[in-house]
Amino acid sequence: MTRPLVTSGTSDPSVVLRGLEAALAGGPALLPVAEDAPERPDPAPAVVPQRVALVVETSGSTGTGKRVALSSEALLAGAAAADAALGGPGSWVLALPTHYIAGLNVLARSIAAGTTPVVVRPGHFDAAAFADAAERLVTGPAAPRRYTSLVPVQLARVLDDDRATRALAGFDAVLVGGQATPAPLRQRALDAGVRVVTTYGASETSGGCVYDGVPFGTVRAEVVDGELLLAGPMLAEGYLDDDARTAATFVERDGLRWYRTGDAAEVVDGRVRVLGRLDDVVISGGEKVRLGQVERLVRELPGQDSAVVTGRASGEWGEVPVVVTARPIDLETVRDHVGTALGRAARPAAVVVVDAVPMLPSGKPDRRAVRALVAES
């Protein structure tokens, strides 16, 4: 059995909200697409399997973009488990684009709670606009808590504004995901009284399903051959019209269906620590260096919350890490900090200063653009 797939622009989040409500109730499935997104060479199908309620096009920040197919059951299971982990249903401020899973998550959780999210004024994210939206947020007895979801760059901008920071401190939980949250930024938020919850997940898991390193609800996390695998009721059906990729990414193991994240990780005492992408590795002087670990350390340095680390070919060492940042920093300071923690091979070979680190609308670094910048430098 099938149902129609309706494509919706995302400039008006209320339109996406109504479309998602209809999809979750059994109406046409929804594919939210940003109006300014480049047209894909493979048009979306007119119909999808009956179980599919939502299709999310991934950004393809490190590879080929995909169309992730999610069921109503997966979305609502994720929403229920998240509410339980956070302390109950609530009202949301929407500050994220609704063609990405994090923004759609806010809509799904609002629908499940019977609330309507307050939308931050569209356009370039502005701390004052966030504060205005927070002031308009009204809660009720059935959903008394106050929630919002941000990416790290948004959190940093809010913390630079006193009124917005005070508003943010009034939320019961502030989910921060989309990329690794720098430890200094998280501490800065906590010091300001903001109840930060760092999240990990993907479109394939209906959004964040690991909070502060702990899988919520019935979610299970295991590491197999160095790769993080996740299982739970929130997993996607697979990739639309791509059976081969679906079979390679969603695997059966121990009687459960697992999602292969492509991330290197450790799970110690039930707590997940993501180390970076499995393929985001360089071999420098014969030693394997995980660029995600280097980047995490660089972001601990003052002013480097948004720095990105990528690889560059080297005639002497094979490949070397390179730091790309909008804020100048002394190379030796970086090398000393990284080398002390990870060893000589992990020390960045250069710092490339740019006007602005290339970013995707989702708040993630555009790593392909970053690599291109380094190759040209």
N, C-alpha and C positions, 0 to 999 in steps of 0.2 A: 504494500500500500504506500501511497505517496501523498504529499501535500504541496501546495504552491510555495515557492520561495520568493519573497518580496524584498526588493532592495530599497533601502531608505537612506536618505541623506542625514547627516548628523549635526547640521548647523543649529537645529532646534531640538534640544534633548527631549522636550515633551513629546515630539513626534516619535522618537525612538522608544520612549517609555510606553506610549500607547501601543506601538507595534509589538513590543516585547510582552506586554500584558496579554495581547491577543494571541501571540504565539504560545505562551505558557498555558493558555486556556484551551489550546487545541486548534487555533486558527492558523493562518498562513505562517510559515517559518520566516524568520527575519534575517536579513543580511545588511547590517549597518555599514555604510561606506562614506568616508569623508568626501565632500564635494570637490575638493581640490586634489584628491588622490589620482595618480596617473592611471589611465585605463589599462587593465590587465589584458594580455593577449588571449587569455582563455576566458571567455564570458562565463558568468555563473549560470548554472542550469535553471530551467524554469520550475522544476519540481525537485523535491528531495524526499528521502525515505520518511515515512510517517513519524518515526521516533525523533527526527531532527526538528528542534524548535528554533535554534539560533546557529548562525554560521558566522564565524569570526575570521577575518582575513588577518594573518599575522604580518608583522612589519617586515620580516626578512632582514633584520639588522645584521645578522651574521651569515645568512644563507638565503635559500630560495623561500619566498613567501608561500604560505599554505592557507587553505580554507579549512578551519577546524569546525567540525559538526558536533553540536552539543544538544543533548536531550533536555526536556523539561525536568525530568527526574534528577539529572546530574546538577543542573543549576539550582534547583530547590533544595537538594541534599546539601550542596555546598553552603547555601544561605543559612539553612537551619543549623548546621554544625558550626558555622562562624558565629552566629548569634549566641549559641550555647557557650562557645569559647570566650566571647566578649562580655557575657553577663546578661544577655537578653536582647530582644529586638529594640530598635530605636529609629530615630529620624536622622536623615543623612544630608550633608552638604555635598553636592556634586561639583568637583573641581577638575575632573579628568575627561578627556574626549570619550564619546560613547561609541566609537568604532574600535576601541581597545577593550580587552576583557576587564581591566580594572574599573573603567567607567561603567561598563555594562553590569559588573558586579554590584555597584552601588544601586543601579536601577533594579536588579533582580532582588536584592535584599530589601529594598524599599517596598517592592510589590509584595514580597512575602510577609512583611510587617504591616502591610496595609497603610503605609505612609507615602507621602509625596516628597521627593527630595527638593531642597532649595538649590538652585543652580547658580554657580558663580558666573558673573557676567562673561559671555563668550569673548574670545580673542586672547591676546597675550596675557598670561596669568599675572595678576596684580594683587599684592597683599591687601590693599585697601578694599578691593572688590571682594576678596575672601572675607574680610571682617564684616562688610556689609551683609553678605550672605549669611554669615554666622548669626548676626543679629536678627535676621528674619526667620531663623529656624525655630519652630514651635513643636514641642513634644506633647504627648498625651498619655493617659493611664495605660493604654495597651502597648505603647512603645515609648517608654519614658527616657530612654538613653539618647545621647547625642554622639554621632559618629561622623567621620570624614575619612577620605583616602587621598593621599598625596604621593607624589614622587619626590625624591630627595631635593631636587632643585627648587620645587615649590615650597618645601619645608624651610629651606634656607632663606627664601625670600620673605616668608611669613615671619621668621625669627628676626629679620632685619627691621621689622616694623613693630613698634610697641603696642599699638592698638590691636593689630592682627595677632600678635603673640598672646595678649590677654584673652582674646576671643578663642584662640586655639586651646589655651589652658582650661577652658570651660567645657571641653569635650570629654566624654567618658573614654574614648579611644580614638587615636589618630593612626590609621594604618599607613605605613610607609613602605613602598615596594617599587617595582619597576626596574631597579638596579640595586647593587649592593649599597646599603646605607653607610656612609663613612662613620666610624666610631665617634669622632669628635662632634659631628653634626647631631648624632643621636644623644650624646651626653649634653650638648648645648640645649637641646629640646627638653631633656629631663630636668636640667637645672632651672629651666623656665617654668616648670610645673606642667609640661605637656606629657600626656600619657601616650607615649609612642609604643606602637606594636609593629615590629618589623615583620614583613610578610614575604613568603616565597611561594611561587606557583607559576602557572602558565595558562595560556588559553586552553591547553589540553587537560587541565585540571579544574576547569571552570574558575580560574583565578587562584588567588592565594589560598593555600590549604595547610601551610606550615607557619605558625605564629611564634615569633621569638625562638625559632629553632625547634619548636615542638609541633608535630603533626596533630591536627585537631580531630575530634570525633573519632570515627573508625578508620581514619587515614593511616596507612602503614608506609613506612620508609625503610628501604634496605639498600645496601651498596653491594653491587655485583661487578666484579672485575673493575673496581674503582668508579663505577657509574652509579649515580643515584637513581633508584626506581621508586615510584610511588603507586600505591593502590588505594582504591576507595570508591564510594558510590558517585563521586563527582567527576570521574574520568569521561572524556569525550568519546563519542561513537567512533571517531577516527577522522580521516581527512576526506573531504568531499571529492568523489571521482578519482581517488588515488589509492587503490587497494594495496599496491606494493608498499607504499610508504606507511600506510596504516599497519600492515602486517609486521613491518620492521620496527615500528615504534611502540605498538601496543602488543605485549607478549603475555602468554600464559606461563605461570610459574607457581608451583605449590598450590594448584587449584584456584589461583587468583589471577585476575587480569591486571597487568602492571603497565605503567607508562615509563618508557625509557627517556629520562630527561636530557641526556647528553651532557650533564654536568658531573664533574668530579666532586666527591663529597666524602665526609666521614659521618658516621652515626655512632655517638658515644653516649651510653646511658639514656638512649631514646631521644637525644638531641641531635639535630641535623646541622652540620657545618659545611656549607658549600664552598668549594675551593676555586671554582671557575669552570669554564667550558672544557670538556675533554680535549677538544681540538684546538683550544687556545693555548698552545704550548710551543715554545721554541727550544731548539737544541743549541746551546751556546757553549762552545769549547768542549763539546761532547757530553754536556750535562743537560738534563731536562729541566726547563724553567717554566712554571705555570704563571702566565701573565696576570691571571686574576689575583694570585697571591701578591705579586709585585704591586699591582694597582691598589689593593687594599692597604698596603703599607704606605704607599705614596700619599694616599688620601688621609692618612693620619697626620701628615705634616700641615702646619698652619697655612690656611688659604688654599689648600689643594683638594677641597671636597669634591670638585668636579673633574679632577685630572683623569686622564685615560692613559693606559699603557698598552702599547701595541708592539709588534715585532718588525725588525728591519734586517735585510740581508747584510752580512758582514764578511768580507773576504778573509779576515783573520779568524773569526770565531764561528762562522756559519750563519748564525742569527743572533741578534741582541735585542733586549727590551729598550724601548724608547718611550719617554714620557711626553704627552701632549697636554698642554695646559694653557689657560688664558691668564694665569698669574705667574710671572717670572719667579724662578726659584733657583738657588745655586745647585749646580749639578753634583758637587761633592757632598753637599748636605743630603741629597737624595741617595747617592751611592752608599754613603755611610749607614744611613737608616735602613736601607734595604739589605745591604750586605751583612749587617750585624744579625739580622733575623734569618735570612735565607741563604747566605753564602755568596762567594765571589761571583759566580756565574750569573746570579740574578741581578746584579747591580746594573741599572740602566746606563746605556752608553751615551745618551744625549737627552736634553730637554728641548722640545720644540714649542715655542711660544706662539700662540695664535690669537686672533682677535676674539674668537669664541669657539669653544669646542663644538663640532658639529653634533646636533641632537636630532632625534626623531620626535614627532609630536607626542609620542607615548612617554617622553621623559628619559628614554634610554639614549646612550651615546650612539651615534651612527658610526659603527666601527669600520664599515667599509670606507666611508669618507675619511675617517681618521687614518686608516692605513694608506689611503691615496695621498693625503697630506704629507705623511712621513716619507713616502716614496719620492715625492717631489722636492723634499727639503734638502 
